Amino acid sequence: RFFAMIIQTCNKTIYKINSNSIYKMIWLLQYLNKFKEQEQYFDL
């Protein structure tokens, strides 16, 4: 039972890290898209 608790905690931590990195990736993509739009705006 004790080991199961440790494994569960580790899984939760890994899940948090993974979801966080995915969130950062999405944020980065959105940021790059905005940057591209600004570039096009300056080209005009």
DOZATOR-68481 format. One line per 5 residues: their letters; for each residue y, x, z of N, C-alpha, C, O. Coordinates in steps of 0.02 Angstrom, whole numbers, plus 50000, padded with zeros to 5 digits. Layout:
BEGIN
a) Y X Z Y X Z Y X Z Y X Z; ...
This chain:
BEGIN
rffam) 49940 50041 50000 50000 50000 50000 50063 50044 50000 50112 50028 49966; 50061 50097 50039 50119 50141 50043 50133 50174 49975 50190 50177 49953; 50078 50197 49943 50086 50229 49877 50112 50179 49826 50153 50196 49783; 50089 50118 49831 50112 50066 49784 50187 50057 49791 50223 50047 49742; 50212 50059 49853 50284 50052 49865 50322 50109 49832 50373 50099 49799
iiqtc) 50297 50170 49840 50331 50229 49811 50333 50222 49735 50384 50234 49703; 50276 50203 49705 50272 50195 49632 50322 50142 49609 50356 50151 49559; 50325 50088 49646 50370 50033 49628 50443 50058 49629 50482 50043 49584; 50460 50095 49681 50528 50122 49687 50544 50168 49629 50598 50165 49600; 50497 50212 49612 50506 50258 49557 50516 50219 49492 50560 50236 49452
nktiy) 50477 50168 49482 50482 50128 49421 50551 50095 49417 50582 50094 49364; 50575 50070 49474 50641 50038 49474 50695 50089 49457 50741 50074 49419; 50689 50149 49485 50739 50201 49471 50738 50220 49398 50790 50225 49366; 50678 50230 49371 50671 50247 49300 50701 50192 49257 50737 50205 49208; 50687 50129 49275 50714 50072 49237 50790 50073 49239 50822 50060 49188
kinsn) 50818 50086 49297 50891 50089 49303 50920 50143 49259 50970 50131 49224; 50889 50202 49260 50914 50258 49219 50910 50239 49145 50957 50251 49107; 50853 50210 49125 50843 50192 49055 50894 50140 49033 50926 50147 48980; 50902 50087 49072 50949 50034 49053 51020 50062 49052 51062 50041 49011; 51034 50108 49097 51101 50138 49100 51114 50179 49037 51168 50176 49008
siykm) 51064 50218 49016 51074 50260 48957 51080 50216 48894 51118 50231 48849; 51042 50161 48893 51047 50114 48837 51118 50085 48835 51148 50078 48782; 51144 50067 48894 51211 50039 48899 51263 50089 48873 51309 50072 48838; 51253 50153 48893 51299 50205 48870 51295 50214 48794 51346 50224 48761; 51234 50210 48767 51225 50217 48695 51262 50161 48659 51298 50174 48610
iwllq) 51255 50100 48683 51289 50043 48652 51365 50053 48656 51401 50041 48608; 51388 50074 48715 51460 50086 48724 51485 50139 48675 51538 50132 48646; 51445 50193 48667 51463 50246 48621 51468 50220 48550 51515 50236 48514; 51419 50179 48530 51419 50152 48462 51481 50109 48451 51513 50113 48399; 51497 50067 48500 51556 50024 48494 51619 50067 48489 51664 50052 48450
ylnkf) 51622 50120 48529 51680 50165 48529 51688 50197 48460 51743 50202 48433; 51630 50221 48432 51633 50253 48366 51655 50203 48313 51693 50221 48268; 51632 50141 48318 51652 50089 48271 51728 50078 48273 51760 50072 48222; 51755 50076 48333 51827 50067 48341 51864 50126 48310 51915 50118 48277; 51837 50186 48321 51868 50246 48293 51868 50244 48217 51918 50261 48185
keqeq) 51813 50221 48188 51808 50215 48115 51859 50165 48089 51893 50178 48039; 51865 50109 48124 51913 50058 48103 51984 50086 48105 52024 50073 48060; 52000 50125 48156 52066 50155 48161 52078 50204 48103 52132 50206 48075; 52025 50242 48086 52032 50289 48031 52049 50252 47967 52093 50272 47929; 52013 50198 47955 52027 50157 47895 52098 50131 47897 52133 50130 47846
yfdl) 52120 50110 47955 52188 50084 47963 52239 50138 47945 52289 50124 47911; 52226 50200 47967 52272 50254 47952 52270 50273 47878 52320 50294 47850; 52211 50265 47847 52206 50280 47776 52251 50234 47735 52282 50254 47686; 52255 50171 47757 52297 50123 47721 52370 50140 47735 52415 50106 47710
